[in-house]
Amino acid sequence: MKILFFGDVVGSPGRKILKEAIAYFHSEVDVIVANGENAAHGYGLTPKVVEEMLDAGVDIITTGGHFYDRKEWRDVLEHYPQVVVPANYPERFDRGYYISSKGIAVMNVHGQVFVNIIFNHPFHTADKLIEHIRTEAGDIPILFDFHGEATSEKMAMGWYVDGRVSAIVGTHTHVPTADERILPGGTGYITDVGMCGCMDTVIGMDKEAAVKRFTTGIPERIEPPKKCGKLRAYGVLIEIDKEGKTTSMRRVVYEG
């Protein structure tokens, strides 16, 4: 099985380059997953944006804390089971995973380090999710999106679940890391996949507003720029064998 996972999709520029990247890689893969927590103008998801991503070829959409930034989140959860949210949010365990008809489970957990939200313990939640998926679906491949700030926490989680999931991919920072590898237990790992969106920005958001925010200390709403230059879609291509182990993991970049 070949899985293509794309990092955080940021606004309409991110959706545009994601669509182009999927068209380019589609024939090579069996399942496409993308993180969509920033897909609706940089904050959250709406039903319209979900439909756009699904129509582009995404099979499963993972998220993070920004999923709740828009009031439409309730409509998304009600109508789109293939959209998963961090399972360690209170009362969200049952939406923290999705078992696809293509024979793979995708799970989503949020990190705690440097985050000002009270979550259930991410490591304990991962234990429960893996056990729950195994009970429900047996020994199918599991892809784990661990959404967090700290590289150390992500690395620790990778070692913690090694041999129990097929692959774990980090999201949230929008900056790709060059540490993709296969851990001793057969779990593919990367600290952060990166993002899909504008490159002449600050993590996909308008650079002037971001610089002003840092230099003045005054809160400034940041959003994707109205005019985009270079666009890129960062992802990872993961090959998994019949035993659910990763046999190959490589970064991919599509530039529009």
ZAGU-504029 format. One record per atom (N, C-alpha, C, O): atom name; x, y, z. Coordinates in steps of 0.02 Angstrom, whole numbers. Example, Ala and Ser with C-alpha at 12.3 -4.5 7.8 and 13.67 -1.06 7.14 Angstrom:
residues 2
R   site        x        y        z
R      N      660     -284      390
R     CA      615     -225      390
R      C      660     -165      390
R      O      712     -166      423
R      N      642     -112      354
R     CA      684      -53      357
R      C      645        2      394
R      O      670       57      402
END
This chain:
residues 256
R   site        x        y        z
R      N       42      -60        0
R     CA        0        0        0
R      C       44       62        0
R      O       93       66       37
R      N       26      111      -42
R     CA       62      174      -45
R      C       16      230      -21
R      O      -39      240      -47
R      N       40      266       29
R     CA        2      321       59
R      C       39      386       46
R      O       99      391       58
R      N        3      437       24
R     CA       31      503       15
R      C       -2      549       66
R      O      -62      560       65
R      N       39      577      111
R     CA       14      622      162
R      C       41      692      149
R      O      101      702      141
R      N       -5      741      148
R     CA       14      811      138
R      C        8      849      204
R      O      -40      839      242
R      N       58      893      217
R     CA       56      933      277
R      C        3      987      275
R      O      -35      992      227
R      N       -1     1026      328
R     CA      -54     1075      340
R      C      -70     1116      278
R      O      -27     1151      250
R      N     -133     1113      256
R     CA     -156     1150      197
R      C     -178     1219      221
R      O     -224     1224      262
R      N     -147     1272      196
R     CA     -159     1340      222
R      C     -199     1381      170
R      O     -172     1402      120
R      N     -263     1391      185
R     CA     -305     1434      145
R      C     -315     1412       73
R      O     -298     1356       54
R      N     -342     1457       32
R     CA     -355     1441      -38
R      C     -291     1428      -77
R      O     -292     1386     -122
R      N     -235     1463      -63
R     CA     -173     1446      -98
R      C     -152     1374      -84
R      O     -129     1338     -129
R      N     -160     1353      -22
R     CA     -143     1284       -4
R      C     -187     1234      -39
R      O     -164     1181      -61
R      N     -251     1250      -44
R     CA     -297     1204      -78
R      C     -282     1200     -153
R      O     -287     1147     -183
R      N     -262     1257     -181
R     CA     -245     1259     -252
R      C     -185     1214     -267
R      O     -188     1172     -313
R      N     -131     1222     -229
R     CA      -71     1182     -243
R      C      -82     1109     -223
R      O      -52     1065     -253
R      N     -123     1097     -173
R     CA     -139     1028     -154
R      C     -174      993     -212
R      O     -157      936     -229
R      N     -221     1026     -243
R     CA     -257      996     -299
R      C     -210      980     -357
R      O     -215      927     -387
R      N     -164     1025     -371
R     CA     -115     1012     -424
R      C      -69      954     -406
R      O      -54      912     -449
R      N      -48      952     -344
R     CA       -2      898     -322
R      C      -37      830     -325
R      O       -6      781     -346
R      N      -99      828     -305
R     CA     -136      765     -307
R      C     -143      741     -379
R      O     -134      681     -393
R      N     -159      787     -424
R     CA     -164      768     -495
R      C      -99      739     -521
R      O      -98      695     -563
R      N      -43      766     -496
R     CA       23      744     -519
R      C       41      675     -491
R      O       68      633     -527
R      N       27      663     -427
R     CA       48      602     -394
R      C       -5      547     -392
R      O        9      490     -375
R      N      -66      563     -411
R     CA     -123      520     -397
R      C     -114      448     -422
R      O     -132      401     -386
R      N      -86      440     -481
R     CA      -79      373     -509
R      C      -29      329     -472
R      O      -28      268     -482
R      N       12      359     -429
R     CA       64      321     -394
R      C       41      294     -327
R      O       76      253     -297
R      N      -16      317     -302
R     CA      -34      302     -232
R      C     -103      270     -226
R      O     -144      272     -272
R      N     -113      239     -167
R     CA     -178      206     -153
R      C     -222      249     -108
R      O     -283      248     -115
R      N     -192      286      -63
R     CA     -229      326      -15
R      C     -197      395       -8
R      O     -135      400       -6
R      N     -238      447       -6
R     CA     -213      515        4
R      C     -244      545       67
R      O     -305      545       76
R      N     -200      571      110
R     CA     -221      601      173
R      C     -191      671      176
R      O     -134      681      153
R      N     -227      719      204
R     CA     -201      787      211
R      C     -225      817      276
R      O     -281      803      298
R      N     -183      858      307
R     CA     -204      894      366
R      C     -239      959      345
R      O     -210      999      308
R      N     -301      969      368
R     CA     -341     1025      345
R      C     -359     1076      398
R      O     -408     1112      389
R      N     -323     1078      454
R     CA     -344     1123      508
R      C     -341     1197      490
R      O     -373     1238      522
R      N     -301     1214      439
R     CA     -295     1284      418
R      C     -323     1295      348
R      O     -308     1346      316
R      N     -364     1249      324
R     CA     -383     1251      253
R      C     -433     1305      235
R      O     -435     1326      177
R      N     -473     1328      283
R     CA     -523     1380      269
R      C     -494     1448      287
R      O     -502     1471      344
R      N     -462     1480      240
R     CA     -431     1546      249
R      C     -384     1549      309
R      O     -379     1599      343
R      N     -350     1494      320
R     CA     -300     1491      373
R      C     -325     1467      441
R      O     -285     1455      486
R      N     -391     1460      448
R     CA     -418     1442      513
R      C     -477     1394      505
R      O     -530     1413      480
R      N     -468     1332      526
R     CA     -523     1284      528
R      C     -545     1257      461
R      O     -511     1264      410
R      N     -603     1225      463
R     CA     -633     1193      404
R      C     -707     1212      400
R      O     -740     1224      450
R      N     -732     1214      339
R     CA     -804     1222      327
R      C     -826     1164      282
R      O     -784     1134      248
R      N     -891     1149      280
R     CA     -914     1097      234
R      C     -893     1109      161
R      O     -875     1062      126
R      N     -895     1172      139
R     CA     -876     1188       70
R      C     -803     1170       57
R      O     -786     1143        5
R      N     -760     1186      105
R     CA     -689     1171       97
R      C     -676     1095      100
R      O     -635     1069       63
R      N     -711     1061      144
R     CA     -705      988      147
R      C     -724      957       80
R      O     -689      914       54
R      N     -780      980       51
R     CA     -802      954      -14
R      C     -749      966      -67
R      O     -736      923     -109
R      N     -719     1025      -66
R     CA     -667     1042     -115
R      C     -607      994     -109
R      O     -581      971     -159
R      N     -587      980      -47
R     CA     -530      936      -36
R      C     -546      864      -57
R      O     -505      830      -87
R      N     -606      841      -40
R     CA     -626      774      -60
R      C     -631      768     -136
R      O     -610      718     -165
R      N     -659      819     -168
R     CA     -664      818     -241
R      C     -596      818     -274
R      O     -588      791     -329
R      N     -546      847     -240
R     CA     -478      848     -268
R      C     -444      780     -263
R      O     -394      768     -296
R      N     -472      735     -222
R     CA     -443      668     -216
R      C     -420      648     -147
R      O     -395      593     -138
R      N     -428      692      -97
R     CA     -409      675      -29
R      C     -459      623       -2
R      O     -519      632       -8
R      N     -433      570       28
R     CA     -476      518       56
R      C     -494      532      129
R      O     -550      520      150
R      N     -445      557      167
R     CA     -455      568      238
R      C     -422      635      257
R      O     -367      650      233
R      N     -455      674      299
R     CA     -430      739      320
R      C     -417      737      395
R      O     -462      724      434
R      N     -355      751      415
R     CA     -339      758      486
R      C     -340      833      503
R      O     -342      875      459
R      N     -338      848      568
R     CA     -343      918      588
R      C     -298      932      649
R      O     -248      898      660
R      N     -318      982      688
R     CA     -282     1003      748
R      C     -325     1053      785
R      O     -385     1056      774
R      N     -294     1092      829
R     CA     -332     1138      871
R      C     -370     1191      832
R      O     -423     1212      855
R      N     -344     1214      775
R     CA     -378     1266      737
R      C     -442     1241      704
R      O     -481     1281      677
R      N     -455     1176      706
R     CA     -517     1150      678
R      C     -578     1185      708
R      O     -628     1194      674
R      N     -572     1205      771
R     CA     -629     1234      807
R      C     -634     1310      799
R      O     -675     1341      833
R      N     -592     1339      757
R     CA     -593     1412      749
R      C     -654     1437      711
R      O     -668     1497      712
R      N     -689     1393      677
R     CA     -748     1414      639
R      C     -810     1379      666
R      O     -808     1320      685
R      N     -865     1416      668
R     CA     -927     1388      697
R      C     -953     1329      657
R      O     -993     1290      683
R      N     -931     1321      594
R     CA     -955     1266      553
R      C     -927     1198      573
R      O     -945     1147      543
R      N     -884     1195      624
R     CA     -853     1132      643
R      C     -906     1080      661
R      O     -895     1020      649
R      N     -962     1101      689
R     CA    -1014     1052      706
R      C    -1043     1020      644
R      O    -1056      960      643
R      N    -1054     1059      592
R     CA    -1080     1032      529
R      C    -1030      984      498
R      O    -1049      933      470
R      N     -966     1001      502
R     CA     -914      956      475
R      C     -915      890      511
R      O     -913      837      478
R      N     -917      890      576
R     CA     -917      828      614
R      C     -980      787      601
R      O     -977      725      599
R      N    -1035      821      591
R     CA    -1098      785      580
R      C    -1101      751      512
R      O    -1129      696      506
R      N    -1072      782      462
R     CA    -1082      757      393
R      C    -1021      723      361
R      O    -1028      692      309
R      N     -962      730      392
R     CA     -902      703      360
R      C     -862      660      408
R      O     -817      685      442
R      N     -878      596      411
R     CA     -841      551      456
R      C     -768      544      438
R      O     -727      525      481
R      N     -750      559      375
R     CA     -680      552      354
R      C     -637      611      377
R      O     -577      613      363
R      N     -668      659      412
R     CA     -630      713      444
R      C     -619      693      517
R      O     -667      684      555
R      N     -556      686      536
R     CA     -541      665      605
R      C     -510      724      643
R      O     -476      766      614
R      N     -523      725      708
R     CA     -499      779      751
R      C     -458      748      808
R      O     -467      689      822
R      N     -415      787      840
R     CA     -374      758      893
R      C     -416      723      946
R      O     -462      752      976
R      N     -400      660      958
R     CA     -440      618     1003
R      C     -434      638     1075
R      O     -476      619     1117
R      N     -381      676     1092
R     CA     -373      694     1163
R      C     -405      760     1182
R      O     -395      783     1238
R      N     -444      790     1136
R     CA     -490      842     1158
R      C     -545      808     1200
R      O     -564      752     1184
R      N     -569      840     1252
R     CA     -623      809     1291
R      C     -683      790     1248
R      O     -707      830     1207
R      N     -707      730     1256
R     CA     -766      704     1222
R      C     -757      699     1146
R      O     -806      702     1109
R      N     -695      691     1123
R     CA     -683      684     1051
R      C     -648      619     1033
R      O     -626      610      976
R      N     -643      572     1080
R     CA     -608      510     1067
R      C     -637      473     1006
R      O     -599      447      965
R      N     -703      471     1001
R     CA     -735      433      947
R      C     -725      464      879
R      O     -737      431      828
R      N     -702      528      875
R     CA     -688      561      811
R      C     -614      567      798
R      O     -593      602      751
R      N     -575      535      840
R     CA     -503      539      833
R      C     -472      488      786
R      O     -411      483      781
R      N     -513      450      751
R     CA     -488      401      704
R      C     -540      389      650
R      O     -599      403      659
R      N     -517      361      594
R     CA     -562      342      540
R      C     -535      279      507
R      O     -476      276      490
R      N     -578      231      499
R     CA     -559      168      465
R      C     -586      171      394
R      O     -647      169      384
R      N     -542      174      346
R     CA     -561      182      277
R      C     -579      115      245
R      O     -553       63      265
R      N     -622      117      195
R     CA     -639       58      157
R      C     -579       34      116
R      O     -580      -22       90
R      N     -527       75      111
R     CA     -467       56       75
R      C     -419       15      118
R      O     -364       -3       97
R      N     -441        0      180
R     CA     -402      -45      222
R      C     -348      -13      263
R      O     -296      -44      277
R      N     -359       49      284
R     CA     -311       84      327
R      C     -349      125      378
R      O     -404      150      365
R      N     -320      131      438
R     CA     -347      175      489
R      C     -302      236      496
R      O     -241      230      493
R      N     -333      294      506
R     CA     -295      355      518
R      C     -316      382      586
R      O     -376      389      600
R      N     -268      398      629
R     CA     -283      424      695
R      C     -248      491      706
R      O     -198      507      674
R      N     -276      532      751
R     CA     -256      601      760
R      C     -254      618      834
R      O     -303      610      870
R      N     -196      642      858
R     CA     -188      662      928
R      C     -150      728      929
R      O     -108      740      886
R      N     -164      770      979
R     CA     -132      835      985
R      C      -80      833     1041
R      O      -92      804     1094
R      N      -22      864     1028
R     CA       29      870     1080
R      C        9      919     1134
R      O      -37      958     1126
R      N       45      915     1191
R     CA       32      959     1248
R      C       84     1014     1257
R      O       68     1068     1283
R      N      146     1002     1237
R     CA      200     1048     1252
R      C      191     1114     1214
R      O      179     1113     1154
R      N      198     1170     1249
R     CA      191     1238     1221
R      C      122     1253     1195
R      O      113     1296     1152
R      N       72     1217     1219
R     CA        3     1227     1196
R      C      -40     1247     1256
R      O      -37     1216     1309
R      N      -80     1300     1248
R     CA     -119     1327     1304
R      C     -190     1299     1307
R      O     -237     1334     1324
R      N     -197     1236     1289
R     CA     -262     1204     1292
R      C     -255     1141     1334
R      O     -205     1106     1331
R      N     -305     1128     1374
R     CA     -303     1068     1417
R      C     -328     1008     1377
R      O     -387     1004     1359
R      N     -283      962     1364
R     CA     -301      901     1329
R      C     -295      842     1377
R      O     -263      846     1429
R      N     -325      787     1357
R     CA     -309      724     1390
R      C     -238      705     1370
R      O     -213      728     1319
R      N     -206      664     1410
R     CA     -136      647     1400
R      C     -126      616     1330
R      O     -156      564     1315
R      N      -83      646     1287
R     CA      -76      620     1219
R      C      -49      549     1215
R      O      -71      511     1172
R      N       -2      532     1258
R     CA       27      465     1255
R      C      -23      413     1277
R      O      -28      359     1247
R      N      -60      427     1329
R     CA     -111      380     1353
R      C     -168      375     1302
R      O     -196      321     1291
R      N     -185      432     1271
R     CA     -237      431     1220
R      C     -215      388     1160
R      O     -255      351     1132
R      N     -152      393     1141
R     CA     -126      352     1086
R      C     -132      278     1102
R      O     -152      239     1060
R      N     -116      260     1164
R     CA     -124      190     1185
R      C     -196      167     1174
R      O     -208      114     1144
R      N     -243      206     1198
R     CA     -314      187     1195
R      C     -338      184     1122
R      O     -376      139     1104
R      N     -316      232     1081
R     CA     -337      233     1011
R      C     -312      171      974
R      O     -350      139      937
R      N     -249      155      983
R     CA     -221       97      948
R      C     -258       33      969
R      O     -276       -8      927
R      N     -269       26     1033
R     CA     -305      -33     1057
R      C     -376      -35     1030
R      O     -401      -88     1011
R      N     -408       23     1027
R     CA     -477       28     1002
R      C     -480        8      928
R      O     -524      -29      907
R      N     -433       34      889
R     CA     -432       18      817
R      C     -418      -56      806
R      O     -450      -87      764
R      N     -372      -84      844
R     CA     -357     -155      837
R      C     -418     -198      854
R      O     -431     -249      821
R      N     -455     -178      904
R     CA     -515     -216      924
R      C     -568     -211      870
R      O     -603     -260      856
R      N     -575     -152      840
R     CA     -627     -142      790
R      C     -609     -169      721
R      O     -651     -196      686
R      N     -546     -162      701
R     CA     -527     -176      632
R      C     -472     -227      623
R      O     -455     -244      566
R      N     -443     -252      677
R     CA     -390     -301      670
R      C     -323     -269      653
R      O     -312     -211      667
R      N     -280     -308      621
R     CA     -211     -286      608
R      C     -205     -249      541
R      O     -165     -269      498
R      N     -244     -197      533
R     CA     -238     -157      472
R      C     -184     -103      483
R      O     -168      -87      540
R      N     -157      -75      430
R     CA     -108      -21      438
R      C     -139       39      474
R      O     -197       56      464
R      N     -100       71      516
R     CA     -122      131      552
R      C      -74      189      536
R      O      -13      182      545
R      N     -101      244      512
R     CA      -63      305      502
R      C      -82      354      558
R      O     -141      366      570
R      N      -32      381      592
R     CA      -42      422      651
R      C      -19      493      636
R      O       41      505      625
R      N      -65      542      636
R     CA      -48      613      631
R      C      -43      641      702
R      O      -94      648      736
R      N       19      656      723
R     CA       29      686      789
R      C       41      760      779
R      O       93      780      753
R      N       -7      800      801
R     CA       -8      872      787
R      C       19      910      846
R      O      -15      914      898
R      N       79      938      840
R     CA      107      970      899
R      C      163     1020      884
R      O      189     1022      828
R      N      180     1059      934
R     CA      231     1111      928
R      C      302     1084      936
R      O      346     1100      896
R      N      313     1042      986
R     CA      381     1025     1007
R      C      409      965      970
R      O      378      912      967
R      N      468      974      941
R     CA      501      918      907
R      C      516      862      955
R      O      512      803      938
R      N      535      879     1017
R     CA      552      828     1066
R      C      492      784     1082
R      O      498      723     1088
R      N      434      815     1089
R     CA      373      777     1105
R      C      355      731     1046
R      O      333      674     1057
R      N      363      756      986
R     CA      347      715      927
R      C      395      656      922
R      O      374      600      908
R      N      459      669      933
R     CA      508      614      930
R      C      494      562      984
R      O      497      502      971
R      N      478      585     1044
R     CA      462      539     1098
R      C      402      496     1081
R      O      400      436     1095
R      N      351      527     1050
R     CA      292      489     1030
R      C      310      438      977
R      O      284      382      977
R      N      354      456      931
R     CA      376      408      880
R      C      405      346      910
R      O      387      290      891
R      N      451      355      958
R     CA      480      296      992
R      C      428      259     1033
R      O      431      197     1039
R      N      381      296     1060
R     CA      330      264     1104
R      C      285      217     1065
R      O      265      165     1090
R      N      268      236     1002
R     CA      221      194      963
R      C      256      151      912
R      O      223      116      873
R      N      323      152      911
R     CA      360      112      862
R      C      339       38      867
R      O      339        9      921
R      N      323       10      809
R     CA      302      -60      806
R      C      227      -70      817
R      O      202     -124      807
R      N      193      -17      838
R     CA      121      -23      851
R      C       78       14      799
R      O       19        0      792
R      N      109       60      762
R     CA       75       92      705
R      C      121       85      645
R      O      181       74      651
R      N       92       92      586
R     CA      132       86      525
R      C      176      147      513
R      O      234      141      492
R      N      149      206      528
R     CA      187      267      519
R      C      159      322      563
R      O       99      324      577
R      N      202      367      585
R     CA      182      426      623
R      C      212      487      590
R      O      272      490      579
R      N      169      535      574
R     CA      190      596      541
R      C      174      656      585
R      O      118      660      613
R      N      221      702      593
R     CA      209      762      632
R      C      181      818      589
R      O      201      826      531
R      N      135      856      617
R     CA      107      914      584
R      C      104      973      633
R      O      119      964      692
R      N       85     1031      608
R     CA       71     1091      648
R      C      121     1148      638
R      O      100     1206      635
R      N      186     1134      632
R     CA      233     1190      628
R      C      239     1219      558
R      O      266     1274      550
R      N      215     1183      507
R     CA      216     1206      437
R      C      286     1207      407
R      O      294     1231      351
R      N      336     1183      444
R     CA      405     1183      419
R      C      429     1111      414
R      O      433     1077      465
R      N      445     1087      353
R     CA      465     1016      346
R      C      532     1002      378
R      O      578     1042      375
R      N      537      944      408
R     CA      600      921      437
R      C      631      868      392
R      O      596      833      355
R      N      697      862      396
R     CA      734      816      353
R      C      754      752      390
R      O      809      727      380
R      N      710      727      433
R     CA      728      670      475
R      C      684      609      463
R      O      675      568      508
R      N      655      604      402
R     CA      614      544      388
R      C      657      481      395
R      O      715      480      375
R      N      627      430      424
R     CA      664      367      437
R      C      615      312      452
R      O      555      323      461
R      N      641      251      456
R     CA      602      194      479
R      C      631      172      545
R      O      690      153      549
R      N      591      173      597
R     CA      614      155      664
R      C      623       79      669
R      O      597       43      626
R      N      658       54      719
R     CA      675      -17      723
R      C      615      -64      721
R      O      620     -120      696
R      N      557      -41      746
R     CA      498      -85      747
R      C      459      -84      682
R      O      407     -116      677
R      N      484      -46      631
R     CA      450      -44      567
R      C      402       14      557
R      O      363       15      510
R      N      405       62      603
R     CA      361      121      598
R      C      397      177      562
R      O      452      198      581
R      N      367      202      509
R     CA      394      260      474
R      C      383      323      516
R      O      332      330      550
R      N      432      368      515
R     CA      428      427      558
R      C      456      489      523
R      O      506      485      486
R      N      423      547      534
R     CA      451      612      517
R      C      424      662      568
R      O      365      659      586
R      N      466      708      590
R     CA      445      755      642
R      C      393      805      618
R      O      345      819      653
R      N      402      832      558
R     CA      350      875      529
R      C      351      871      453
R      O      404      874      422
R      N      293      863      425
R     CA      287      855      352
R      C      294      922      316
R      O      318      924      260
R      N      273      976      348
R     CA      275     1041      316
R      C      205     1066      302
R      O      159     1053      340
R      N      196     1102      247
R     CA      130     1132      232
R      C      118     1134      157
R      O      162     1118      117
R      N       57     1152      139
R     CA       38     1167       70
R      C       14     1239       68
R      O      -35     1256      101
R      N       49     1282       30
R     CA       29     1351       28
R      C       82     1397       -1
R      O      125     1374      -38
R      N       77     1462       17
R     CA      123     1512       -9
R      C      191     1508       26
R      O      194     1501       87
R      N      244     1513      -12
R     CA      311     1511       16
R      C      335     1580       39
R      O      373     1585       87
R      N      315     1634        5
R     CA      337     1701       22
R      C      295     1729       79
R      O      265     1782       73
R      N      294     1692      134
R     CA      251     1708      191
R      C      286     1688      255
R      O      344     1667      254
R      N      251     1695      310
R     CA      272     1667      374
R      C      225     1609      389
R      O      167     1620      408
R      N      249     1549      380
R     CA      211     1486      386
R      C      142     1489      352
R      O       92     1466      379
R      N      142     1518      292
R     CA       81     1520      252
R      C       39     1582      261
R      O      -10     1592      225
R      N       57     1624      309
R     CA       18     1685      323
R      C       55     1747      299
R      O      116     1747      290
R      N       17     1801      288
R     CA       44     1864      262
R      C      105     1886      303
R      O      100     1894      364
R      N      161     1897      270
R     CA      223     1910      305
R      C      225     1979      338
R      O      253     1987      392
R      N      194     2029      306
R     CA      194     2097      336
R      C      157     2097      402
R      O      180     2127      451
R      N       99     2065      404
R     CA       60     2063      466
R      C       97     2024      520
R      O       96     2042      579
R      N      131     1970      500
R     CA      168     1930      549
R      C      227     1969      577
R      O      240     1967      637
R      N      263     2004      534
R     CA      321     2043      557
R      C      297     2099      604
R      O      329     2111      656
R      N      242     2131      588
R     CA      215     2184      630
R      C      196     2157      699
R      O      207     2190      750
R      N      169     2098      699
R     CA      150     2067      762
R      C      211     2055      807
R      O      208     2066      867
R      N      266     2033      776
R     CA      326     2019      815
R      C      363     2083      836
R      O      392     2086      890
R      N      362     2134      793
R     CA      401     2193      808
R      C      366     2243      853
R      O      399     2283      887
R      N      300     2242      855
R     CA      263     2289      897
R      C      234     2258      960
R      O      221     2292     1009
R      N      225     2192      960
R     CA      194     2159     1017
R      C      119     2169     1020
R      O       87     2147     1067
R      N       92     2202      970
R     CA       19     2214      967
R      C      -14     2158      928
R      O        7     2142      873
R      N      -67     2130      955
R     CA     -102     2076      919
R      C     -124     2099      850
R      O     -154     2151      842
R      N     -109     2059      801
R     CA     -125     2074      732
R      C     -152     2011      700
R      O     -119     1959      700
R      N     -212     2015      673
R     CA     -240     1956      641
R      C     -199     1939      580
R      O     -187     1981      537
R      N     -178     1877      576
R     CA     -140     1855      517
R      C     -182     1807      476
R      O     -220     1768      504
R      N     -174     1811      412
R     CA     -211     1768      366
R      C     -171     1759      302
R      O     -123     1796      291
R      N     -189     1712      260
R     CA     -152     1702      198
R      C     -153     1766      156
R      O     -202     1802      156
R      N      -99     1780      120
R     CA      -95     1842       80
R      C     -144     1841       22
R      O     -163     1788       -4
R      N     -165     1900        2
R     CA     -211     1905      -55
R      C     -177     1889     -120
R      O     -208     1863     -167
R      N     -111     1903     -124
R     CA      -73     1888     -184
R      C      -17     1839     -165
R      O       20     1851     -118
R      N      -13     1785     -203
R     CA       37     1733     -188
R      C       89     1730     -242
R      O       74     1738     -302
R      N      150     1717     -221
R     CA      203     1704     -269
R      C      211     1629     -277
R      O      167     1595     -304
R      N      266     1603     -254
R     CA      282     1533     -262
R      C      238     1490     -216
R      O      229     1506     -157
R      N      211     1436     -243
R     CA      170     1389     -205
R      C      206     1322     -201
R      O      237     1300     -249
R      N      200     1290     -143
R     CA      227     1223     -136
R      C      180     1179      -95
R      O      144     1202      -51
R      N      182     1114     -110
R     CA      147     1064      -71
R      C      199     1015      -45
R      O      232      981      -85
R      N      206     1011       20
R     CA      253      964       51
R      C      215      903       75
R      O      161      908      105
R      N      244      845       62
R     CA      212      783       85
R      C      263      728       97
R      O      323      738       88
R      N      238      671      116
R     CA      279      611      122
R      C      243      553       87
R      O      183      546       93
R      N      282      513       52
R     CA      256      454       19
R      C      279      394       59
R      O      339      382       67
R      N      231      356       84
R     CA      245      300      129
R      C      223      235       96
R      O      166      229       74
R      N      268      186       94
R     CA      251      120       69
R      C      248       71      128
R      O      294       68      168
R      N      193       35      132
R     CA      181      -11      187
R      C      170      -82      160
R      O      134      -92      112
R      N      202     -130      193
R     CA      196     -199      169
R      C      135     -234      199
R      O       96     -203      236
R      N      127     -299      184
R     CA       68     -336      206
R      C       67     -346      282
R      O       14     -360      310
R      N      124     -339      314
R     CA      127     -345      387
R      C      114     -278      421
R      O      116     -274      483
R      N      100     -226      383
R     CA       86     -161      412
R      C      148     -122      431
R      O      144      -74      470
R      N      206     -142      405
R     CA      268     -107      420
R      C      287      -60      362
R      O      273      -76      304
R      N      317       -5      379
R     CA      341       41      327
R      C      405       13      296
R      O      452       -3      331
R      N      405        9      230
R     CA      465      -15      195
R      C      501       43      159
R      O      560       37      142
R      N      466       98      150
R     CA      497      156      117
R      C      460      218      139
R      O      399      219      145
R      N      498      271      150
R     CA      468      335      169
R      C      511      391      141
R      O      570      396      157
R      N      482      432       99
R     CA      521      487       69
R      C      480      550       64
R      O      420      549       53
R      N      515      606       73
R     CA      482      671       66
R      C      469      686       -7
R      O      509      668      -50
R      N      413      719      -21
R     CA      399      741      -89
R      C      380      816      -86
R      O      351      840      -37
R      N      399      851     -138
R     CA      383      922     -144
R      C      355      935     -213
R      O      386      916     -263
R      N      298      966     -216
R     CA      269      986     -280
R      C      268     1063     -281
R      O      241     1094     -235
R      N      296     1092     -332
R     CA      300     1164     -337
R      C      260     1188     -397
R      O      270     1165     -454
R      N      215     1235     -385
R     CA      173     1261     -439
R      C      205     1320     -474
R      O      176     1347     -521
END
